[in-house]
Amino acid sequence: MKDLHFIGIGGIGMSALAAAAADLNWHVSGSDRGAEKSENAAIFNALKSQGIAIYPQDGSRFAEIELPEYLIYSTAIEADNPDFLAAGDIPRLHRSELLGILLEKFNKLSIAVTGSCGKSTVSGYLTETLERLGADPVMISGALSKRFRTPENAGNYRSGQGRYLVFEADESDKSLLRYGADYAIILNIGTDHYDKAELARVFGEFLHNIRRGAVVSQEVFEAVKAVIPATLPVRVINGTAAMDSLAQYLPGGAEPARAVCGDGAMLSLPAPGRHMAENALFIRALLNMLEFDDAAVLQALSSFDGVWRRNDFAGKTAAGAQVFDDYAHNPEKIVSCLAGMRERCTGNIYAVFQPHGYGPFGFMQEALREKLDGFLRPGDRFILLEPYYAGGTSSFSPHAAEVCEQYRRISPHPENYLCFPDRASTAEFLHAHAGTDDLIVIMGARDNSLNIWAHELAGK
């Protein structure tokens, strides 16, 4: 296997796989509907700098004399995609099948990071921690790590000569069941693509593909303990028997936020938020399993350059309101993001959420309202935008205005929920109401233009 063509190569996970394949000196090409959009330039410029040819997604790649050996595709690619139609009988590989092949080719100790929330951040945080410990790891991730971004590298792949490979394992289409790993971290079970019972079944089956050890949350452990292989060493985070459980979270102020671990160790955190403390505990437990020096691990965990579109500070509005951009897109991620934001301001939170598709929005709408009703304060505002449409089949339902009306009808605090028809009217409202002590956070997945808009709100 030396010649691959990626359909939808600009996807955050697909582009990481393409970069990894190119690093193995395979010939790589790809097509994408969003190749000319300015918000995607960082990814496509990096791919091109690696010698990867980018084609329109119109089948033109297959008019050439030398054809690829395999087509690489994701679950998001429709059956009538022009590249599929033009490719004829060229064999197809799902991206998860290619990931399994890459894991074998790299031949390193592999560490899978999965869960409904936080896996991209933890993949980047773990990789950066390993780098600071001198381990020089490989990383294949679903987000752009700031520390590894260069003009030649978008940041979702890191080449390394060490013995470890960190990768993000995707539960959204259950494709993580197509490969295994030496070690695994399973962070949580949320309501994004499936109900919790189905995700518990998937994660339980996944653990049977893990060879050396796993670190799981108490929530995950309770859901899968009946099916965990008897021979697999498992550490439980926030469990009563876990040495690494979080005894106390100390919010930051002038000083960094800190976590007191169950064994009394103090951990300075690189960013505020209980979720960041829990992320650090998972990584510490995994690195303890790998027998790294614990004092060195605690020191390395205190630094993290972060992941693009995760708690990204974009600047301040003319009125002095802080503006942040975040990838949060399911109920658990959204409330976790907002909880971290609460530590950063003394005023009100103005949260703007663009769902990442009509299907996911419909699936999560009730769970999202229930969590928000328990979190939002009277002065906070949660603003819904119309779901992002990336192409393919869709029912185009529910609309943001319909869900907002339902929220206002059911919620005990209807004033918390607003909906605007477009970004211009949303920006007008934010500039008119968010002041010096307030904070604006733009949230949503898939659409990289949200990051540009956040900076525009901050006058950049």
C-alpha positions in Angstrom: 0.0 0.0 0.0 1.8 3.1 -1.2 -0.8 5.3 -3.1 -3.9 6.6 -1.3 -6.6 9.1 -2.3 -8.6 10.6 0.6 -12.2 11.7 -0.1 -12.8 14.6 2.3 -9.1 15.0 3.1 -9.7 18.3 4.9 -11.6 16.7 7.8 -9.8 17.1 11.1 -9.3 13.4 11.5 -8.8 12.6 7.8 -6.1 15.2 7.4 -4.2 13.7 10.4 -4.3 10.3 8.8 -3.1 11.8 5.5 -0.2 13.5 7.1 0.7 10.2 8.9 0.6 8.3 5.6 2.8 10.9 3.9 5.3 10.7 6.8 5.6 7.0 5.9 6.6 8.2 2.4 3.4 6.9 0.8 2.0 8.8 -2.1 -1.1 10.7 -0.9 -3.7 12.8 -2.7 -7.1 14.0 -1.7 -10.2 16.0 -2.5 -12.5 18.2 -0.4 -15.5 20.4 -0.9 -14.1 23.0 1.5 -10.6 23.2 0.0 -11.0 26.9 -1.1 -12.6 28.2 2.1 -10.3 30.6 3.9 -11.1 29.1 7.4 -9.6 25.8 6.3 -6.4 27.3 4.9 -4.1 26.1 7.7 -5.0 22.5 7.1 -4.8 22.5 3.3 -1.6 24.6 3.2 0.1 22.1 5.6 -1.0 19.2 3.5 0.3 20.8 0.3 3.6 21.5 2.0 4.0 17.8 2.6 3.6 17.2 -1.2 0.0 16.1 -1.0 -2.0 17.0 -4.1 -5.4 18.5 -3.5 -8.1 18.0 -6.1 -11.7 19.3 -6.5 -14.2 16.8 -5.4 -15.5 16.2 -8.9 -13.8 12.9 -9.9 -11.0 14.6 -11.8 -8.3 12.7 -9.8 -9.4 9.6 -11.7 -8.9 11.1 -15.2 -5.1 10.7 -14.7 -3.1 7.7 -16.0 -1.7 6.6 -12.6 -4.6 5.8 -10.3 -4.4 5.4 -6.5 -4.4 1.9 -5.0 -7.1 2.7 -2.4 -9.8 5.3 -1.7 -9.9 6.4 2.0 -13.3 7.6 3.1 -15.2 8.5 6.3 -18.7 7.8 7.4 -19.7 11.3 6.3 -19.1 10.6 2.6 -22.3 9.9 0.7 -22.6 6.9 -1.7 -23.1 9.2 -4.7 -20.0 11.2 -4.1 -18.4 12.2 -7.4 -15.0 10.6 -6.5 -16.8 7.3 -5.6 -18.6 7.3 -8.9 -15.5 8.1 -11.0 -13.2 5.7 -9.2 -14.9 2.6 -10.5 -13.5 -0.6 -8.9 -10.7 0.9 -6.9 -10.8 -0.7 -3.4 -12.1 1.4 -0.5 -10.9 1.6 3.0 -12.8 3.3 5.8 -10.6 5.7 7.7 -10.7 3.5 10.8 -9.3 0.6 8.8 -6.5 2.8 7.6 -5.8 3.8 11.2 -5.4 0.2 12.1 -2.9 -0.3 9.3 -1.0 2.8 10.3 -0.8 1.6 13.9 0.9 -1.6 12.7 3.3 0.2 10.3 4.5 2.6 13.0 5.0 -0.4 15.3 5.0 1.6 18.6 3.3 1.3 22.0 -0.1 2.7 21.1 -2.3 4.7 23.5 -5.9 5.2 22.5 -7.8 8.1 23.9 -11.6 8.0 23.7 -14.8 9.0 25.4 -17.7 11.3 24.5 -16.0 14.5 25.7 -12.5 15.8 25.9 -10.6 13.1 23.8 -9.0 15.6 21.5 -7.8 17.8 24.3 -6.5 14.8 26.3 -4.7 13.4 23.2 -2.9 16.7 22.7 -2.2 17.2 26.5 -0.9 13.6 26.8 1.3 14.0 23.7 2.7 17.3 24.9 3.4 15.9 28.4 5.2 12.9 26.9 7.2 15.4 24.8 8.2 17.4 27.9 9.3 14.1 29.5 11.6 13.5 26.6 9.6 10.6 25.1 9.2 12.1 21.5 5.9 10.5 20.7 3.9 10.2 17.5 0.4 11.7 17.6 -2.7 11.2 15.4 -5.4 13.5 16.7 -8.8 15.1 15.9 -7.7 18.6 16.8 -4.9 21.0 16.2 -2.4 21.2 19.0 -0.9 24.6 19.2 2.5 23.4 20.3 2.9 21.3 17.2 1.5 23.8 14.6 3.9 25.1 11.9 3.4 26.2 8.3 4.2 22.6 7.4 2.1 20.9 10.1 -1.5 21.8 10.9 -1.0 20.3 14.4 -3.2 17.2 14.4 -0.3 15.0 13.5 3.1 14.8 15.2 6.0 12.8 13.9 8.3 11.3 16.6 11.1 8.8 17.0 10.1 7.6 20.5 8.4 4.4 21.5 4.8 5.8 22.0 2.0 6.7 19.6 -1.0 8.6 21.0 -4.2 8.6 18.9 -7.8 9.6 19.2 -10.3 6.7 19.0 -13.6 7.8 17.6 -16.8 6.5 19.1 -19.2 8.6 17.0 -19.6 5.9 14.3 -18.4 3.0 16.5 -15.4 2.6 14.2 -13.0 2.3 17.2 -14.1 -1.3 17.3 -12.1 -2.0 14.1 -8.7 -1.8 15.8 -7.0 -2.2 19.1 -4.2 -0.6 21.2 -1.7 -1.3 23.9 -3.2 1.2 26.4 -6.5 3.1 26.5 -8.0 6.1 28.3 -11.8 6.2 28.3 -12.9 9.6 29.7 -16.7 9.5 30.0 -20.0 8.5 28.5 -22.2 11.4 27.1 -25.2 12.1 24.9 -23.8 13.0 21.5 -24.4 10.2 19.0 -26.0 7.3 21.0 -27.7 6.8 24.3 -25.5 5.8 27.3 -26.4 2.1 27.3 -25.3 1.7 23.7 -22.0 3.6 24.3 -21.4 1.4 27.4 -21.7 -1.6 25.1 -19.3 -0.1 22.6 -16.7 0.9 25.2 -17.0 -2.5 26.9 -16.3 -4.2 23.6 -13.4 -1.8 22.9 -11.7 -2.8 26.1 -11.4 -6.4 24.8 -9.1 -5.0 22.1 -6.8 -3.3 24.7 -3.7 -5.4 25.4 -1.7 -3.9 28.4 -3.8 -1.5 30.5 -6.6 1.1 30.7 -7.5 4.2 32.7 -11.3 4.8 32.9 -13.6 7.2 34.7 -15.8 5.9 37.6 -18.8 6.4 35.3 -17.3 4.3 32.6 -16.1 1.6 35.1 -19.6 1.2 36.6 -21.1 0.9 33.1 -18.6 -1.7 31.8 -17.2 -3.5 34.8 -19.2 -6.7 34.1 -17.4 -7.2 30.8 -13.8 -5.9 31.5 -11.4 -8.7 30.7 -10.1 -10.3 33.9 -6.5 -10.0 32.7 -6.6 -6.3 31.9 -5.1 -3.9 34.5 -7.5 -1.0 35.0 -7.2 2.3 36.9 -10.3 4.1 37.9 -10.4 7.9 38.2 -12.5 9.5 40.9 -13.3 6.0 42.2 -13.0 5.2 45.9 -10.2 2.8 45.2 -8.2 5.1 42.9 -5.0 6.6 44.2 -5.3 9.3 41.7 -8.9 10.4 42.5 -9.5 14.2 42.7 -9.8 15.1 46.4 -10.3 18.8 45.8 -10.3 21.3 42.9 -9.1 24.8 43.8 -10.2 27.4 41.3 -7.6 29.9 40.1 -7.5 33.6 40.7 -4.2 35.4 40.6 -2.6 32.0 41.0 -3.1 29.0 38.6 -6.0 26.6 39.3 -4.8 23.6 41.3 -5.9 20.0 42.0 -5.3 18.1 45.2 -5.0 14.4 44.3 -6.3 11.6 46.4 -2.8 10.7 47.5 -2.1 14.3 48.6 -0.1 15.4 45.6 -0.7 19.0 44.5 -1.0 19.6 40.8 -0.8 23.1 39.3 -3.1 23.3 36.2 -2.3 25.0 32.9 -5.9 26.3 32.6 -9.0 26.7 34.9 -11.9 24.3 35.1 -12.6 21.0 36.9 -12.6 19.3 33.6 -8.9 20.3 33.1 -8.1 18.9 36.5 -9.7 15.6 35.6 -7.9 15.5 32.3 -4.6 15.8 34.1 -5.5 13.0 36.5 -6.2 10.6 33.6 -2.9 11.4 32.1 -1.1 11.1 35.4 -2.6 7.7 36.0 -1.7 6.5 32.5 1.9 7.7 32.8 2.2 6.1 36.3 1.1 2.8 34.6 3.9 3.4 32.1 6.3 3.8 35.1 7.3 7.4 34.4 8.7 9.3 37.5 5.7 10.8 39.2 7.4 14.0 40.3 8.5 14.6 36.7 4.9 13.9 35.5 3.4 16.4 37.9 5.8 19.0 36.7 5.2 18.3 33.0 1.4 18.4 33.5 1.6 22.0 34.8 2.3 23.2 31.2 0.0 22.8 28.2 -0.1 25.1 25.2 -3.6 23.9 24.4 -5.6 22.9 21.4 -7.1 25.1 18.8 -10.7 26.1 19.4 -10.7 24.8 23.0 -11.1 27.7 25.4 -9.3 30.0 22.8 -9.1 33.6 23.9 -9.9 35.8 20.9 -9.7 39.2 22.5 -12.1 41.8 23.9 -15.0 43.7 22.4 -14.9 47.5 22.3 -17.1 47.4 25.4 -14.5 45.3 27.2 -16.2 41.9 27.2 -13.9 38.9 26.9 -14.4 36.7 23.8 -13.6 33.0 23.6 -14.0 30.3 21.0 -14.6 26.7 21.8 -15.4 23.4 19.9 -18.0 22.4 22.5 -20.9 20.7 20.7 -22.8 18.3 23.0 -24.5 18.9 26.4 -21.7 17.7 28.6 -19.0 19.6 26.6 -21.1 22.8 26.5 -21.7 22.9 30.3 -18.1 21.9 31.0 -16.9 24.7 28.8 -19.3 27.2 30.5 -18.2 26.1 34.0 -14.6 26.9 33.1 -15.7 30.2 31.6 -17.5 31.1 34.9 -14.1 31.2 36.6 -12.8 33.8 34.1 -15.4 36.5 34.6 -17.4 38.2 37.4 -20.3 39.2 35.2 -22.7 37.4 32.8 -21.9 34.7 30.3 -23.2 35.2 26.7 -23.0 31.7 25.1 -23.6 31.4 21.4 -24.1 27.8 20.1 -24.2 26.7 16.5 -25.1 22.9 16.4 -23.0 20.7 14.2 -25.9 19.3 12.2 -29.6 18.9 12.3 -29.5 15.2 13.4 -27.2 15.8 16.4 -29.2 18.9 17.4 -32.4 16.9 17.5 -30.8 14.1 19.4 -29.4 16.4 22.1 -32.0 19.1 22.4 -33.8 17.9 25.6 -30.6 16.9 27.4 -29.0 20.2 26.6 -31.9 22.2 28.0 -32.0 20.2 31.2 -28.2 20.8 31.8 -28.5 24.5 30.9 -31.5 25.0 33.2 -29.3 23.7 36.1 -26.3 25.9 35.2 -27.4 29.3 33.8 -27.8 32.3 36.1 -30.5 34.9 35.6 -28.2 37.3 33.7 -26.7 34.7 31.4 -27.9 34.3 27.9 -27.7 31.2 25.7 -28.1 32.0 22.1 -29.0 29.4 19.5 -27.9 29.7 15.8 -29.2 27.6 12.9 -27.4 24.2 12.7 -24.3 24.0 10.4 -25.0 22.1 7.2 -21.9 20.5 5.7 -23.7 18.7 2.8 -25.2 15.2 2.4 -28.6 14.0 3.5 -30.4 15.9 6.2 -34.0 16.4 7.4 -33.3 20.1 8.0 -35.1 19.7 11.3 -35.2 20.9 14.1 -34.6 24.6 13.4 -32.9 26.7 16.0 -36.0 29.0 16.3 -38.2 26.0 17.0 -36.0 24.7 19.7 -35.5 28.1 21.3 -39.3 28.6 21.5 -39.6 25.2 23.1 -36.9 26.0 25.7 -38.6 29.3 26.5 -41.9 27.5 27.0 -40.6 24.8 29.3 -37.7 26.4 31.2 -38.3 28.1 34.6 -36.0 30.9 33.3 -37.2 31.6 29.7 -35.2 34.8 29.6 -32.0 32.8 29.4 -32.7 31.6 25.8 -32.5 33.6 22.6 -32.3 32.9 18.9 -31.2 35.2 16.1 -31.5 34.5 12.3 -27.9 35.2 11.5 -24.5 36.2 12.9 -24.9 39.9 12.1 -27.9 40.3 14.3 -26.3 38.1 17.0 -23.2 40.3 16.9 -25.4 43.5 17.1 -27.0 42.1 20.3 -23.7 41.0 21.9 -22.1 44.4 21.2 -25.2 46.1 22.7 -25.4 44.1 25.9 -22.1 42.4 26.9 -20.0 44.7 29.0 -16.6 44.9 30.8 -17.3 42.2 33.4 -19.0 39.9 30.9 -17.8 37.0 28.8 -18.8 35.9 25.3 -18.1 32.3 24.2 -18.7 31.0 20.6 -19.3 27.3 20.5 -19.8 24.7 17.8 -18.0 21.9 15.8 -17.1 21.3 12.2 -17.4 25.0 11.1 -13.9 26.6 11.4 -15.4 30.0 10.4 -16.7 30.2 14.0 -13.1 30.9 15.0 -12.8 33.8 12.5 -16.1 35.2 13.7 -15.0 35.2 17.3 -11.9 37.2 16.4 -14.1 39.6 14.4 -16.3 40.1 17.5 -13.1 41.1 19.3 -12.3 43.6 16.6 -9.6 41.6 14.9 
